[in-house]
Structures are given as structure tokens and as C-alpha cells.
Amino acid sequence: MSRAQLALNVADLDEAIVFYSKLFATGPAKVRPDYANFAVVGPPLKLVLIEDASQTPGTLNYLGVEVATTDEVTAGRRRQRGGGR
């Protein structure tokens, strides 16, 4: 399964966890100091929250696509280069 990955900068991780837990009706899959992530089923999304006081809260930290295997990454690179599957 692949899913979009969205990482946001937040000013207060605990507050952001409460907000997104309510929004997606699920708790975080992983919490570490200054970091949490949510494995949202619908829509398929991995939401990453990064507490960073030096960044504007709510700004984008990074975007990505999460896939199950490195073979999927290799196949995607081939397609991008025009090599088909």
C-alpha cells in the first residue's frame, strides 16, 4: 500500500496531537520527543508532526510518498526515467 506523506511543523506537539487525533478519529502511531506520526486509513495518509519553535507553525516540513518496499521505489524511478515497469 502506498500513501501520501505530509510533514508539518507545529509549535506545540501535545496540542497538535489532540487536534489531529480528533480530526482523524485516531491516535498517533508513534510519539517521540518533538515528533509524532499518524497512520491515517481514510484518506490514506501518513501525517508527521514535527515540533520546531524556529519554524512557523503549520508550515510544510516535507512531502513524500510512503511505499511498502524498496522494489516499489526502484520501479517508480524506472517509470520516471521512461523505462516502463
C-alpha positions as CSV (number, residue, x, y, z in Angstrom):
1,M,0.0,0.0,0.0
2,S,1.3,3.5,-0.8
3,R,0.1,6.7,0.8
4,A,0.9,10.3,0.7
5,Q,3.2,11.5,3.5
6,L,2.8,15.1,4.8
7,A,5.0,16.5,7.5
8,L,4.0,19.7,9.2
9,N,5.9,22.0,11.6
10,V,4.0,22.6,14.9
11,A,4.6,24.9,17.8
12,D,3.1,22.6,20.5
13,L,3.2,18.9,19.8
14,D,0.8,17.9,22.5
15,E,-1.8,20.4,21.3
16,A,-1.3,19.2,17.7
17,I,-1.7,15.6,18.7
18,V,-5.1,16.4,20.4
19,F,-6.3,18.3,17.3
20,Y,-5.3,15.7,14.7
21,S,-6.5,12.8,16.9
22,K,-9.9,14.4,16.9
23,L,-9.8,15.3,13.2
24,F,-8.9,11.8,12.0
25,A,-10.6,9.9,14.9
26,T,-7.4,8.0,15.6
27,G,-4.4,8.5,17.9
28,P,-0.8,8.7,16.8
29,A,1.0,5.6,15.6
30,K,4.3,6.9,17.1
31,V,5.3,9.6,19.5
32,R,8.8,10.7,20.4
33,P,10.2,13.9,21.7
34,D,9.4,16.7,19.2
35,Y,7.8,14.1,16.8
36,A,4.6,12.2,16.2
37,N,3.1,10.5,13.3
38,F,-0.4,9.3,12.4
39,A,-1.1,6.3,10.0
40,V,-4.5,7.5,8.7
41,V,-6.5,4.9,6.8
42,G,-9.0,7.2,5.1
43,P,-7.7,9.0,3.3
44,P,-4.5,7.0,3.0
45,L,-2.1,9.4,4.7
46,K,0.9,9.4,6.9
47,L,0.8,12.7,8.8
48,V,4.0,13.6,10.6
49,L,4.1,16.4,13.1
50,I,7.5,18.0,14.0
51,E,7.7,20.4,16.9
52,D,10.1,23.2,15.9
53,A,9.9,26.6,17.5
54,S,12.2,28.1,14.9
55,Q,9.6,27.4,12.1
56,T,6.2,29.0,11.5
57,P,3.6,26.6,12.9
58,G,1.5,24.9,10.2
59,T,4.2,25.3,7.6
60,L,5.2,22.4,5.4
61,N,8.3,20.4,6.5
62,Y,8.3,17.9,3.7
63,L,6.0,15.9,1.3
64,G,6.6,12.3,0.3
65,V,5.1,9.0,-0.8
66,E,5.4,6.1,1.5
67,V,5.6,2.6,-0.1
68,A,5.9,-0.8,1.4
69,T,9.1,-1.9,-0.3
70,T,12.3,-0.6,-1.9
71,D,11.3,-2.5,-5.0
72,E,8.4,-0.1,-5.4
73,V,10.8,2.8,-5.2
74,T,13.0,1.3,-7.9
75,A,10.0,0.6,-10.1
76,G,8.9,4.2,-9.7
77,R,12.3,5.5,-10.6
78,R,12.3,3.4,-13.8
79,R,8.9,4.8,-14.8
80,Q,10.2,8.3,-14.2
81,R,13.2,7.6,-16.5
82,G,10.9,6.3,-19.2
83,G,11.9,2.7,-18.8
84,G,8.3,1.4,-18.1
85,R,7.7,-1.1,-15.4
